[in-house]
């Protein structure tokens, strides 16, 4: 009999709350007063020592970035965009648009060991003085409940569509870079890497939960052999049903979907309330045991395809899996 993971083995704690924007027409623009943070998590760093890279990482794991796509990064700047709050009165919306257009934009750029800020007002970038910038950052990072991990400033992920998802998993100790400054977002995910990331997300412990070697015959030199053995005990990797696990072989999209669906079930997510209808036109190319798993994740909004096809035999990129696993963790967090 397969083991069952305890619900809530992983506590998702890095998602910040939303940002509301309220307009106040005034001669001197107090940018901080327009931002009301509801975030649950922020950096435990004295404001005066907040670095540009810390700011970058914290903004990337905010709801503004993940849910509203309100963070735009380049090699030399971060721009935060707050759209008009629909709860504003017509007069407030008019005043807001006169100052900011349809969205208030604040741009941060490196300055020595810290950063400087500018706000776009009536089409012109206006510098924020030190006091204004401090007030803005205090509003953004009002609650101080979590430390950001060192590292994680991956230069090859800056501006990538998946950089927020990558940063979330990095802060949760689920993924690592390919070096101190690179992530290789378009690289392929191997079976071994898939197992390692699912293992870390599950909150399992290689020392405490290991009860014996896996049934696979080729794990003797694989560093994650115990992790694979534990996942096999829990039934999370039954899709790999050959004599060998082949840890260095790229994982396919359908293998990933099967593992993620099993992970959701093992974390006690109630899948009974979700349709498992598989709408993809290439489901005849899927292994029978993956059809419902892929349908489930599609209905949950975790995966998608291209032009109605899922491409089950295709390989998975590190960026794609970062998004899929992050969205899966959000589902678990939302069901608490």
Number of C-alpha atoms within 10 A of each C-alpha: 6 10 13 14 17 13 16 16 13 17 15 16 14 22 20 23 15 18 20 17 23 19 25 17 15 9 6 6 16 16 21 17 14 19 20 16 18 17 20 18 21 22 20 14 16 8 12 8 10 16 17 20 17 20 18 20 24 25 25 26 25 27 21 20 21 22 11 14 16 19 24 18 18 13 11 9 17 23 20 19 19 21 17 20 17 11 11 15 12 10 12 17 19 15 17 24 17 13 19 20 18 16 18 23 21 22 22 23 17 15 11 9 10 16 17 17 23 19 21 17 17 12 10 10 14 14 15 20 11 11 9 16 19 16 15 22 16 14 20 20 24 17 17 14 15 14 14 19 13 11 16 24 19 19 15 15 24 20 15 16 15 18 24 28 22 30 25 27 21 20 21 17 13 19 22 17 16 12 11 13 14 16 22 17 23 14 15 19 24 20 21 22 19 22 26 20 19 23 21 17 22 22 15 19 13 17 9 7 14 17 12 10 17 19 16 18 12 14 20 10 7 13 12 17 22 20 25 30 23 24 26 21 22 18 18 26 25 16 17 17 10 11 10 12 20 18 20 12 14 20 24 19 23 24 27 27 26 23 23 24 22 19 23 21 17 19 18 17 19 12 14 9 7 12 14 18 15 19 15 20 13 13 19 10 12 17 13 10 13 22 22 18 23 31 23 23 25 21 17 16 13 20 21 16 12 8 8 11 13 23 18 24 14 13 19 22 19 22 22 20 24 24 22 20 23 21 18 21 18 13 16 20 16 9 10 9
